[in-house]
Amino acid sequence: MQQGFDRQPVSTSNREDFAELSRRIRAEGLMAPRGGYFAIKIAATIGALSVLVGIVLVVGDSWWNLAVAVGLAFVLAQLGFIGHDAGHRQVCAHRRGNDVIGLVLANLLTGFSFGWWLAKHNRHHAHTNAPGKDPDMAPGALVYTSDQMVARKWWGRWCARIQAILLVPLLFLEALNLHLASAISLGRRRDKAALVEAALLLIHGCIFFVAPFLVLSPGRAILFIAITQSLFGFYLGASFLTNHVGMPAMNGGDDLGFLRRQVLTSRNLSGRSLTGFIFGGLDTQIEHHLFPAMPRANLRRARELVRPFCVERRIAYAEQSPWRAYRDVLRHLQVAGSGRAVPTVA
């Protein structure tokens, strides 16, 4: 079903449009590396992490350290965002440098497998919002289409009907989901890279799941870990949730062309620079999907070129406030969970 999205014919104009947009983007120097930006950002974020760890050690066995757990969750999510940038080769000019940074930030500091996430995320970019191809649309705790809802058994259908209500508690479990999925993925691999990743995850576990018991009483340590991991998962999950959920799903062939496919299936968030900081650059999702290797610091400037370009070519460009976006996400989950058809674009 198509709702408000015109199907574009297969033509050279689709390729020419993106080629023209790419020329404009490159002419503005927006694909140029931003090594200084990332060096400062990584140093500041790891510095914040070090300060929080220092506070835990100084304060010792006190309830005040539970407040530090809240700050720790925020910093871990920010490190995860930088790991996302490294996965897209934005941080360093060479692949190896990005991989090293990604492994340190993902495996060692945030506790999920960089290799597992990268393979999954690359498939998402290649098949954005395409049921059966995009791993982010795979049915699991949530369903995203009526077909996924119908395919479930009675218990799964009942959960799907109330999934908009279940969304918030599920987000608090997102970090646990990332940890388990990473461990399962690495357990199936037998390559040397998997051993390196597993070793880094083991060190992460010792730091974030064992060390608290050396500083805090058992009860406080458990609460400290629970607060850190639940808020970290919630923040990370909520930040990615508005990117594509509620946008049209791809239906059928791939005739739209890269430009239209990525723009029609992605959503930007309006707001000032603070919005970009809080969402780790994911507020400019359209530009990120069009130019994944573009440094995060350049995405807002790119938006000033991409948005009027899409208007000229009558390509629907979605940009909403965060609150409006979350409302539409919940509405989409309600529609899909009830078995009704969701918007698609052919």
N, C-alpha and C positions, 0 to 999 in steps of 0.2 A: 504494500500500500504506500502511496506517495502522498505526503501532506505538505503542500507549500514548497516543494522542491522540484524544479523543472529538470527533466532528464536531458542531459546534453548529448548531442550526437557524436559519434566517433569521428574525429577530424584532426587534421594537423594543427588546427587552432588551439587545441588543448595543450599540445606540446609547445607551441609557439608562445602561448600566454605565459607558461611557467618559465620558459627561456627568457622572455622579456623581463619578467619580475626578477629573475636571478641576476640579469645584467644590471638592473637598477640597484639591487642589494649590494652586489660586489663593487659597483661604482662608488657607493658610499663607504666602502671599506668595512662593512658590517660582518664580514666573514674573517676578518683579521684576528689573530690570537690576542688574548687579553691576559698575558702571563702575570703582569703586575697586580691586576684585580684579583686573580685567583690566589696569588701568593699571600696577599693581605688577608683575604677572606679565610683561607685555610689556617693561617697563623692565628688570626683572631679567634676562630672557632675552637681550635685545639687549645689555645690559651684559656678560653672560657672553660673548657672541659677540665683543664689542669687546675684552675682556680677552684672549681666546684669540688674536685677530688681533695684538694688541700683543705677546704672548709670541712669536709666530712672527717678528715683525720684530726683537725684541730678541735672541732666541736666534740668529737668522740661519741660515746653512747648516750645520745640525747634525742628527744623527740623533735628538736629543731632540725635535725638532719632529714626529716621527712619533707621539709620545705625545700631542701637542697635537691631532693629527688625530683621535684617538679621542674626545677631549672635544668636538671640533668636530662630529663625527657626532651625538653625543648632543644638543647644543644645536640643531642643525638640525632634528632630529626634534621637539624641543619647540616650535620655531617652527612646524613643520608642524601640530602639534596645535592651536596657537592659530589658525592659518589655517583649520583645520576649524571651530573655534568661530565665527570671523568669517563663514564661509560659511553658518552656521545663524543668523546675525543675533543672536548672543549678546553680542557685545562692545559694540556701540553701539546707541543707541535708534533711529537712522535707518539706512536701507539704504546710503546713500552712504558713511557712515563705515565700515561693515563692509566694503564693497567696496574702499575705499582701503586699509584694514588688510590685507585678504585679498590684494590685489595686491602690496603691499610684502613681506608675509611669504612668500607663495607664489612669485610670479614673481622678485622681486628677491633674496630671501634663500635660499629653498630650491630654486628652479630648476624649478618646474613651473607650468603654466598654471592660474591660478585659475578662469578662465572654463570651460576644458575640464573640470577636475575638478568644478566646481560642478554643471554640467549632468549629468555622469555620476552624481554622488553624489545628486542630487535624484531621479533615476530609481531609484536603489537604495532610497531611503527610500519611494518610492511603490509599489515592487513587490518588497519584501524577500523574498529567497530564492525568487523565482518564475522558474523556468527559462524562458529566451526573453524575459524582460522585465527582470529584474535584471541590469544590466551586470556586477556583481561575480560573477555566476554564469556569465558567458559563457565557453565553453571556450577555452583558450589554452594556456599552458604546463601548466595543470592541468585536469582534468575533475572535475566535481562530481556527476554523475549517470551511471547506467549507459547511458542513451541517448546521452550525449555520448561515452562511451567507444566504443560500438558504431559510431557514425558516423565514427570515425577510420579511416585506412588502417593498414596493418600497422605502419609505423614509429611512428605516433602511439599505436597500441594498446600497443606494447611499452613506450613511455615512460610511458603511463598506468599500466601494471602496476607500475612501480617509482617512481611519482610521490611516494610517501611518503618514499622515500630521496632523491629529487631535490629535495625541498622546501627543505632548508637551503641548498644552493648556489644555487637559484633566488632565494631571498630576498636573497642578496647582490647580485643583479642588479636588484632592484626600483627603485633610484634611476635606473639607466640606462633602465629601462622607462618611468618617469615622465617623464624628460627627452625621450625619443624620441616618446612618445605626445603630449606637449605640443607639440613642434615640428611633428609631422605635423598635429595639429589646427589649429594657428595657420596653417600653410601652406595650408590649405583655406579659410580665412576671408578676407574682403575688407573687413571693417568697421574703423572707427577704433579700437575697443577692442582689436582684434587687433594693431594696430600698436603700441599702448601696451604690451600684454603682451609682444610680441616685443622691443621696445626694452628692457624690464626684464629679460627673459631674456638678452639680449645682454650687458647690464651684469653680470648674475650670472655668465655664462660668463667674462667678463674677470677678475672677482674671484676666482672659485673654480677656474678651469681654466687661466688664463694667468698671473695674478699669482704663483702658487707658483714658477714658473720664474724670476721676477725676484729671488727670495729664496734659493731652494734650487738645488743642482746638478740637472741634468736627471734623473738617476736618483732622487734623493731627492724631487724634485717629483712625479715619476710615482707613486712609492710613497705620498707624502702624499695625492695626489688619489685613488688607488685605495683607500687605507684609509678616507678620509673618506666617499667615495661608497658603498663596499660596506657599511660599518657603518651608515651613515645609512639605506640601503635595507633592510638586515636589520632594524634596530630598528623602522622605520616599518611594514614588512610584517608583522613578527611581532606588533606591537601590534594591527593590524586583523584578523589571522588568526582570533583566537578569537571574534570578534563573532558570526558566523553559520555558519561552516563546521562541519558536523557537526550542525547543528540541522535540523529537518524542512524539506523543501522544500515550497512551495505547489503543490498538485496540483489542477488544475481551476479552479472558479470562485472568487469572492471573497466567499463567503457567511459567513465567520467573523466579519466585523466588524473594525474597525480595532484595537480593544484586543486581542482574541485573536490576530489575525494577527501583530501586532508582538511580543507576549509569547512566543508559541510558536516564533517563528523567530529569537529573539535569546537571547544568553547573557551573564549577568553573571559577573564574577570576584570571588571573596571576598578579603578581606584588609583591612588597615588603610589609612590615608590615603596611605602610601607607595606602595601598589599603584596608587591613583588617579593619583598624580604620575607614576609610571613609565609608565603606560599612557595618559597624557594625558586622563584622564576617561572613557576607553573601557571601563573596568571596570564602569560602570553603563550598559551598552548598552541594556537593556530600557527604563529610564527615558528615556534619550536618544531612543530611537525613538518612544516615546509622546509626548514633549514636546521636539522637536528644538530649539526656540528657548529652552529653559530654560538659564540660565547654568550652565556646568560646575560651579561652586562649590556649586550647590544640588542636584545630582543625588543625592548620598548621602543628604541629608535626604529627598528624594522617595522613595528606595528604602524608607524606613521606613513610607511610606504605601502604596506600590504593592504591595509583597510581601504584606502581610496582606490587602489588597484582593483580590489574585488567589487567595489561599488560600481566602477566603470564597466565591469564585465557582468554585472547583475548576478554575482555569486553571493549567496546569503552568508553574511559574516556575523557570527553570534558573539556578542559581548554583553555580559550581565554583571550586576553587582553580586558579590559572594552570596548574599542572603537570597536573592532571586534565583541564583544557580542552585543552591541547596534545596530551595522549594521545588524547582523543576526536577531535581534528582529524586526527591521523595515522591513526587507525582508520577514519575516514570516507573519507579519501583512498585507503586500501587497498581498502575495499569498492567505492567507485566505480570505481577503477582496474581492479578485477578483473571488472567488468561486472555485479556483483550489485546488486540493488535497494537504494536508500538510503531511510531513513525519510521519509515524506511526510505531509502533513496536508491533507485535502480541504477 
